[in-house]
Amino acid sequence: MKKKILAILMATLTVGSLLSGCGGAQSSDANGNQESSKQESSDSEEPAEVVFAYMTQNNIPESSELERIQNLINDYTVDKINTKVKLVLFSNSDYMNQVNLMLASGEQLDLFQAYNTSHLKYIQDGTALDITEYLDSDLKETTETLYDGFLAPTTVEGKTYGILNMGSNYVPGGFTYREDITEELGIDMSQVTKPEDLTAVFAKVKEAYPDMTIIDPNRANALFESYLGKIAKIDPLGDNIASSVSGVAYQDNATVVDMYETTDFKELCELTRSWFEAGYYASDAATTTATTAELLMSGNCFGTFCGLGNPKIAQQYTNNYGHPFENVQISDSMIWSGNGGAWMVNSGCKDPSAACKFMNLLYTDAYVDNLLVYGEEGVDYKLDENGCAVAPDGYTDLNSVAYTDNMNYYFWGNKWLTYPVVGGLYGEEKETNKQQNYDGDHSNYYGFLYDYSDKEAEYTACLNIVEEYKKSLWVCAADVDTTLAEMTKRLKAAGMDDLIQAKQEQLDAWMSSK
């Protein structure tokens, strides 16, 4: 038991200033540097109970394995914040449905995320608790740890209702490619600095490998995100930058416009259309069900567009897909406005202070973070000589163990607390990239929250129309002029102009209040 307690104490990290009136175990950073904190909660007080709903892209573990992780967390949190935590785990695909059912039924749910959906509606309907009063107490360490301005997208009329997860704030656009092929063909990738420069590269590879799929179609949207949001400097104002349905704005002009009628969108479509006609995309690019992993692992795909939130992602591709990959950067980064993804405390929570204390650990405590991500050290993972999480003895990979949520490492709390995997960032490289995230360039409209609740029918209708066309547009498997004309005509009929007008009014009001 003493060894178990010591292991817990040695694995803890507390970032920023110490919690006022909280603390109690030793803490350490991800490099093992120790700090001490003082726990002042009374042993005579009964621990609070908090229900935490989170999600996984990995396999749902057996209930006994989830309980094992829950017990390890509670061994720690009862001592540190006098709180027991019940873990409720859903798949990514089912998460919001299950969370909404729990909220509607009145079942206890204290901490949840607006995953892939607007957190604004939870603020407006009173589900999300105003946590402003806890920012300088139970969440003090977190507020001192967050990226600059990070509370703006969850703050309405001066009140804060949640906190975004600290994933990659700095994400340049990139292209990950087969390095062995470029070396074989003598292609100098250092000359590639923008998407247009890739045309000559694709031509040389296609000439040498006529049967090869040059561009993975599954991530063609990443090119549109990089070009429109980070080169053209368009802010989607709460929409998806690659498939907006309610208007966008340029940095130098706060007029909300239809993205599909902009010169930038059409020119990008014409570029990708030229790639499709040249055979760089496969003829079935708009309909194929082959995944990125399948294409890259097959050896018959040259590369894929991507975000470079992890500048060493090519090393992970190399490890995962059996071929040597490298990255090239094709755009800078831009942090634009958004209204989804916040972690929130349920307004029906019986002990908001306890919920905020546990939320604070998600952003500041490496032991809790890595328990949720990788499970139990020595059982579900071990650390190699570089401090990277690898499969424990007897297992071939991290995904085959009894408990892991490693594919969701950046979905809650603070990704900088999480142990890297092999090919990830550690040491000086990690610190450099971390600073880039803190220094990221913000859009002029960062913090704007678009509310389409009174036009939800129009929004849904327009979104369904874009869903029909978007993949075909991203790879431009059809004529650009014809496709854009047909889609925009349908969008206008479905009410897109009304959505744009409503967004313009809201943006004008937001700008005048700054």
C-alpha positions in Angstrom: 0.0 0.0 0.0 2.8 2.4 0.8 4.4 1.7 -2.6 1.1 2.4 -4.3 0.7 5.7 -2.5 4.3 6.7 -3.2 3.8 5.9 -6.9 0.7 8.1 -7.0 2.5 11.0 -5.3 5.5 10.7 -7.6 3.4 10.9 -10.7 1.4 14.0 -10.0 1.7 17.3 -11.8 0.3 20.6 -10.7 0.7 23.5 -13.2 0.7 27.1 -12.2 -0.1 28.5 -8.8 -1.2 26.1 -6.0 -4.9 25.9 -5.4 -6.1 28.1 -2.6 -7.1 25.8 0.3 -6.6 22.7 -1.8 -3.7 20.4 -2.6 -2.3 17.7 -0.3 -0.2 15.3 -2.2 3.2 15.8 -3.8 3.0 16.8 -7.4 5.4 16.6 -10.3 5.7 17.8 -13.8 5.9 15.5 -16.8 9.7 15.4 -16.4 9.4 14.3 -12.8 10.3 17.7 -11.2 8.7 17.6 -7.7 6.6 20.3 -6.1 4.7 20.1 -2.9 1.2 21.2 -2.1 -0.8 21.3 1.1 -4.1 19.6 1.6 -6.2 21.4 4.1 -9.6 19.6 3.7 -10.9 18.1 6.8 -10.7 14.3 7.1 -14.0 14.4 8.9 -15.9 15.7 5.9 -17.6 13.2 3.7 -16.2 13.2 0.2 -18.3 14.9 -2.5 -19.4 12.8 -5.4 -19.0 14.0 -9.0 -20.1 12.2 -12.2 -17.8 12.8 -15.1 -18.9 11.8 -18.6 -16.2 11.5 -21.2 -15.7 9.8 -24.5 -13.4 7.3 -26.4 -12.4 6.4 -30.0 -10.8 3.3 -28.6 -12.7 0.2 -27.5 -15.1 0.6 -24.5 -13.4 -1.2 -21.7 -15.0 -3.9 -19.6 -16.9 -2.4 -16.6 -14.4 -4.0 -14.2 -11.5 -2.3 -16.0 -13.2 1.1 -16.0 -13.9 0.6 -12.3 -10.2 -0.1 -11.8 -9.3 3.2 -13.3 -12.1 4.9 -11.4 -10.7 3.5 -8.1 -7.2 4.7 -8.8 -8.5 8.2 -9.5 -10.5 8.1 -6.3 -7.6 6.9 -4.3 -6.0 10.1 -5.4 -8.9 12.7 -5.5 -10.3 11.9 -2.1 -7.0 12.8 -0.6 -6.4 15.8 -2.8 -9.8 17.5 -3.2 -12.0 15.3 -0.9 -14.0 14.2 -3.9 -15.0 10.8 -5.4 -15.5 10.7 -9.2 -17.8 8.3 -11.1 -16.5 7.8 -14.6 -19.2 7.5 -17.3 -17.6 6.5 -20.7 -19.3 6.6 -24.1 -18.0 6.2 -27.6 -17.3 9.4 -29.5 -20.2 8.6 -31.9 -22.7 8.1 -29.2 -21.4 10.6 -26.6 -23.8 13.6 -27.2 -26.9 11.5 -27.5 -26.1 9.8 -24.2 -25.2 13.0 -22.5 -28.4 14.7 -23.6 -30.4 11.7 -22.4 -28.8 11.9 -19.0 -29.4 15.7 -18.8 -33.1 15.3 -19.9 -33.8 12.5 -17.4 -32.3 14.3 -14.5 -29.8 11.6 -13.9 -26.7 12.8 -12.0 -24.2 14.3 -14.5 -21.9 17.0 -13.2 -19.2 17.5 -15.8 -19.7 17.1 -19.6 -18.5 18.4 -22.9 -20.4 19.9 -25.8 -18.6 17.5 -28.2 -18.8 18.5 -31.8 -21.7 20.7 -31.0 -22.4 24.3 -29.9 -22.0 24.9 -26.2 -24.0 28.1 -26.7 -27.3 26.3 -26.5 -26.4 24.8 -23.2 -25.6 28.3 -21.9 -28.9 29.7 -23.3 -31.2 27.0 -21.9 -29.6 27.2 -18.5 -28.0 23.7 -18.5 -24.4 25.1 -18.2 -23.5 26.6 -14.8 -22.0 30.0 -14.5 -18.6 29.2 -13.1 -17.3 32.7 -12.9 -17.1 32.7 -9.1 -14.9 29.6 -9.2 -12.3 31.0 -11.6 -10.2 32.6 -8.8 -10.6 29.8 -6.4 -11.3 26.1 -7.4 -10.2 26.8 -11.0 -7.4 29.2 -10.2 -4.6 26.9 -11.4 -6.5 26.3 -14.6 -7.1 30.0 -15.4 -3.4 30.6 -14.9 -2.6 27.7 -17.3 -4.9 28.4 -20.2 -3.9 29.9 -23.5 -4.3 33.6 -23.9 -7.9 34.7 -24.3 -9.0 31.1 -24.0 -12.1 31.9 -21.9 -13.6 34.3 -24.5 -15.5 31.6 -26.5 -17.2 30.4 -23.4 -18.0 33.8 -21.9 -21.3 35.6 -22.5 -22.1 39.0 -21.1 -19.2 38.8 -18.7 -20.1 35.4 -17.3 -18.0 32.3 -18.0 -19.9 29.0 -18.5 -17.2 26.5 -19.5 -13.6 25.9 -20.6 -12.4 24.6 -24.0 -10.0 21.6 -24.0 -6.4 22.7 -24.4 -5.6 20.8 -27.6 -3.6 22.3 -30.5 -4.0 26.0 -30.7 -1.3 26.4 -33.2 -2.0 24.3 -36.3 -0.3 25.3 -39.6 -1.6 23.6 -42.7 0.6 20.7 -44.0 1.0 17.9 -46.4 2.4 14.5 -45.3 4.1 12.6 -48.1 6.2 9.6 -48.9 9.8 10.7 -48.3 11.3 7.7 -50.0 9.5 8.6 -53.2 10.6 12.3 -53.2 14.2 11.2 -52.5 14.1 8.6 -55.3 12.8 11.2 -57.8 15.1 14.0 -56.6 12.2 16.3 -55.6 13.2 19.2 -53.4 10.3 19.6 -51.0 11.9 22.7 -49.4 10.6 24.6 -52.4 7.0 23.9 -51.4 5.6 26.7 -49.3 2.0 26.9 -50.5 -0.6 24.6 -52.0 0.0 25.6 -55.6 3.6 24.5 -55.3 2.5 20.9 -54.9 1.2 20.7 -58.5 4.7 20.2 -59.9 5.5 17.6 -57.2 2.3 15.6 -57.9 3.1 15.7 -61.7 6.6 14.1 -61.1 5.2 11.4 -58.8 2.4 10.6 -61.2 4.8 10.3 -64.1 6.9 7.8 -62.2 4.0 6.0 -60.6 1.1 6.2 -63.0 -1.1 3.8 -61.1 -0.6 5.4 -57.7 -3.2 7.5 -55.9 -1.3 10.8 -55.4 -3.7 12.5 -52.9 -5.7 10.9 -50.1 -9.3 12.2 -50.7 -10.4 11.6 -47.1 -8.6 14.7 -45.8 -9.1 17.0 -48.8 -11.1 19.1 -46.4 -7.8 19.9 -44.5 -6.5 21.7 -47.6 -9.7 23.9 -47.7 -9.3 24.6 -44.0 -5.6 25.6 -44.5 -6.2 27.7 -47.6 -9.4 29.5 -46.7 -8.8 30.0 -43.0 -5.0 30.4 -42.8 -4.0 31.8 -46.2 -7.1 33.8 -47.3 -7.6 34.7 -43.5 -11.3 33.9 -43.6 -13.1 33.3 -40.3 -16.1 30.9 -40.4 -17.7 32.7 -37.4 -18.7 29.6 -35.7 -19.1 27.3 -38.7 -16.8 24.7 -40.1 -14.4 26.6 -42.3 -14.4 23.9 -45.0 -18.2 23.7 -45.2 -19.8 27.0 -44.0 -23.6 27.4 -44.2 -24.2 30.8 -42.6 -21.5 33.1 -43.9 -17.9 34.0 -43.2 -15.8 37.2 -42.8 -12.4 38.3 -43.9 -10.0 39.8 -41.3 -10.0 43.2 -43.0 -13.7 43.4 -43.6 -16.4 42.5 -41.1 -19.0 42.1 -43.8 -20.5 38.6 -43.6 -20.5 36.9 -47.0 -21.4 33.6 -48.7 -18.1 31.7 -48.8 -19.1 29.8 -51.9 -19.4 33.1 -53.8 -15.9 34.3 -52.9 -13.0 34.4 -55.4 -10.8 32.5 -52.9 -13.2 29.5 -52.7 -13.7 29.3 -56.5 -9.9 29.6 -57.2 -9.2 26.8 -54.7 -11.8 24.6 -56.3 -10.3 25.3 -59.7 -6.9 24.2 -58.4 -8.2 20.9 -57.0 -10.2 20.4 -60.2 -7.0 20.5 -62.1 -5.6 17.9 -59.8 -8.6 15.7 -60.3 -8.4 16.0 -64.0 -4.7 15.1 -64.0 -5.5 11.9 -62.0 -3.9 13.0 -58.8 -7.1 12.0 -57.1 -8.5 8.6 -57.9 -11.6 8.6 -60.2 -13.7 7.4 -57.2 -12.3 10.0 -54.8 -15.8 11.5 -54.0 -17.3 8.1 -53.1 -14.5 5.8 -52.0 -14.8 4.1 -48.6 -11.1 3.4 -48.3 -9.7 5.1 -45.2 -6.6 7.2 -44.9 -4.9 4.4 -42.9 -5.8 1.8 -45.5 -4.6 4.0 -48.4 -1.3 4.9 -46.7 -0.6 1.4 -45.4 -1.2 0.0 -48.9 1.9 1.8 -50.2 -0.1 3.0 -53.2 -0.8 6.5 -51.9 1.7 9.4 -52.0 0.3 11.6 -49.3 -2.4 13.4 -47.4 -3.3 16.9 -46.4 -3.2 17.5 -42.6 -2.9 19.9 -39.8 0.5 20.2 -38.2 -0.6 20.6 -34.6 2.0 17.9 -34.0 4.9 18.9 -36.2 6.3 15.3 -36.0 3.1 13.6 -37.1 5.0 12.2 -40.1 7.0 10.1 -37.7 3.8 8.6 -36.3 2.7 7.9 -39.9 6.0 6.2 -40.5 5.5 4.0 -37.4 1.9 3.2 -38.1 1.9 2.6 -41.9 5.3 1.0 -42.6 6.6 3.6 -45.1 8.9 6.6 -44.5 6.8 9.9 -44.3 7.7 13.5 -43.9 5.8 16.8 -43.6 5.9 20.0 -45.5 4.1 23.2 -44.2 1.8 25.0 -46.7 0.2 27.7 -44.5 0.6 29.6 -41.3 -1.8 29.1 -38.4 -4.9 31.1 -37.5 -7.2 30.7 -34.4 -10.7 31.7 -35.4 -13.9 32.0 -33.6 -15.9 29.0 -32.5 -18.7 28.0 -30.3 -18.3 24.3 -29.7 -16.4 21.9 -27.5 -16.6 23.4 -24.1 -16.4 21.4 -20.9 -19.2 22.6 -18.6 -20.6 22.0 -15.2 -24.3 21.0 -15.1 -26.4 23.7 -13.4 -28.2 20.9 -11.6 -24.9 19.8 -9.9 -25.3 19.5 -6.2 -21.7 20.4 -5.4 -20.4 22.8 -8.1 -17.2 23.5 -6.1 -16.3 19.8 -6.2 -17.0 19.6 -9.9 -14.8 22.6 -10.5 -12.0 21.2 -8.4 -12.0 18.0 -10.5 -12.2 20.1 -13.7 -9.1 21.9 -12.4 -7.3 18.6 -12.1 -8.1 17.8 -15.8 -6.1 20.9 -16.8 -3.3 20.8 -14.2 -2.7 17.3 -13.0 -0.6 14.9 -15.0 -1.5 11.9 -12.9 -5.2 12.2 -13.4 -4.8 13.1 -17.1 -2.6 10.1 -17.9 -4.9 7.7 -15.9 -7.8 8.8 -18.2 -5.7 8.7 -21.4 -3.5 5.6 -20.9 -4.8 3.8 -17.8 -2.6 2.3 -15.1 1.1 2.5 -15.5 2.7 -0.9 -15.7 -0.6 -2.5 -16.5 -2.0 -0.6 -19.5 1.2 1.2 -20.6 4.8 1.8 -19.6 7.2 4.6 -20.3 10.3 4.2 -22.4 13.6 5.9 -21.9 12.3 9.2 -23.5 9.2 9.3 -21.3 6.9 8.1 -24.2 4.0 5.8 -23.5 4.4 2.4 -25.1 2.7 -1.0 -24.8 3.4 -2.8 -21.6 5.1 -6.2 -21.6 3.0 -8.9 -23.2 1.2 -6.5 -25.6 1.9 -5.4 -29.1 0.5 -1.9 -29.0 -1.4 0.6 -26.8 -4.7 -0.2 -28.4 -4.8 -3.9 -27.3 -4.7 -3.4 -23.5 -7.6 -3.6 -21.1 -8.0 0.2 -20.8 -6.9 3.0 -23.0 -8.3 6.2 -24.4 -5.1 7.3 -26.1 -6.8 8.3 -29.3 -8.7 11.0 -27.4 -5.7 12.4 -25.6 -6.5 16.0 -26.5 -10.3 15.9 -25.9 -10.3 17.0 -22.3 -8.2 19.2 -20.1 -4.7 20.0 -21.2 -2.8 17.9 -23.8 0.5 19.2 -22.5 0.1 17.0 -19.4 -0.2 13.8 -21.5 2.8 11.6 -22.1 3.8 11.5 -25.8 3.7 8.3 -27.8 6.7 7.3 -29.9 7.1 9.8 -32.6 5.5 12.5 -30.5 7.1 15.6 -29.0 9.1 15.6 -25.8 11.9 17.6 -24.3 12.9 20.8 -26.0 10.8 20.1 -29.1 7.7 19.8 -26.9 8.4 23.1 -25.1 9.0 24.9 -28.3 5.7 23.7 -29.8 3.9 24.4 -26.5 5.1 28.0 -26.6 3.8 28.3 -30.2 0.4 27.3 -29.0 0.5 30.0 -26.3 1.6 32.6 -28.9 -0.9 31.6 -31.6 -2.3 34.3 -33.9 -6.0 35.0 -33.1 -8.7 36.1 -35.6 -10.1 39.6 -35.2 -13.4 37.8 -34.4 -12.1 35.4 -31.8 -14.7 35.0 -29.1 -17.7 35.8 -31.3 -20.5 33.3 -30.6 -23.1 32.8 -33.4 -26.6 32.0 -32.3 -28.8 30.4 -34.9 -31.4 29.0 -32.5 -34.3 31.0 -33.9 -33.3 29.9 -37.5 -32.5 26.2 -36.7 -34.7 24.9 -39.5 -32.8 27.0 -42.1 -29.4 26.1 -40.6 -30.2 22.4 -40.7 -31.6 22.6 -44.3 -28.4 24.4 -45.5 -26.1 22.0 -43.7 -27.8 19.0 -45.3 -27.3 20.6 -48.7 -23.6 21.3 -48.1 -23.2 17.7 -46.9 -24.4 16.5 -50.3 -21.8 18.5 -52.2 -18.8 18.9 -49.9 -16.7 15.9 -50.6 -17.3 16.3 -54.4 -16.2 19.9 -54.0 -13.2 19.2 -51.9 -11.8 16.8 -54.6 -13.6 18.7 -57.4 -14.9 15.5 -59.1 -17.4 17.7 -61.0 -17.3 20.9 -63.0 -16.6 23.9 -60.7 -19.0 26.5 -62.2 -21.9 24.1 -62.6 -21.5 22.6 -59.1 -21.2 25.9 -57.3 -24.1 27.5 -59.2 -26.3 24.5 -58.4 -25.4 24.4 -54.7 -25.6 28.1 -54.1 -29.0 28.3 -55.7 -30.3 25.5 -53.4 -28.7 27.2 -50.4 -30.4 30.5 -51.1 -33.8 28.7 -51.5 -33.2 27.0 -48.2 -32.6 30.4 -46.4 -28.9 30.9 -46.4 -29.3 34.7 -47.0 -31.4 34.9 -43.9 -28.7 33.1 -41.9 -26.1 35.5 -43.2 -28.2 38.5 -42.3 -28.8 37.2 -38.8 -25.1 36.6 -38.3 -24.2 40.0 -39.6 -26.5 41.6 -37.1 -25.0 39.6 -34.3 -21.4 40.3 -35.4 -22.1 44.0 -35.6 -23.5 44.0 -32.1 -20.5 42.0 -30.9 -18.0 44.3 -32.6 -19.7 47.4 -31.1 -19.5 45.9 -27.6 -15.8 45.3 -27.7 
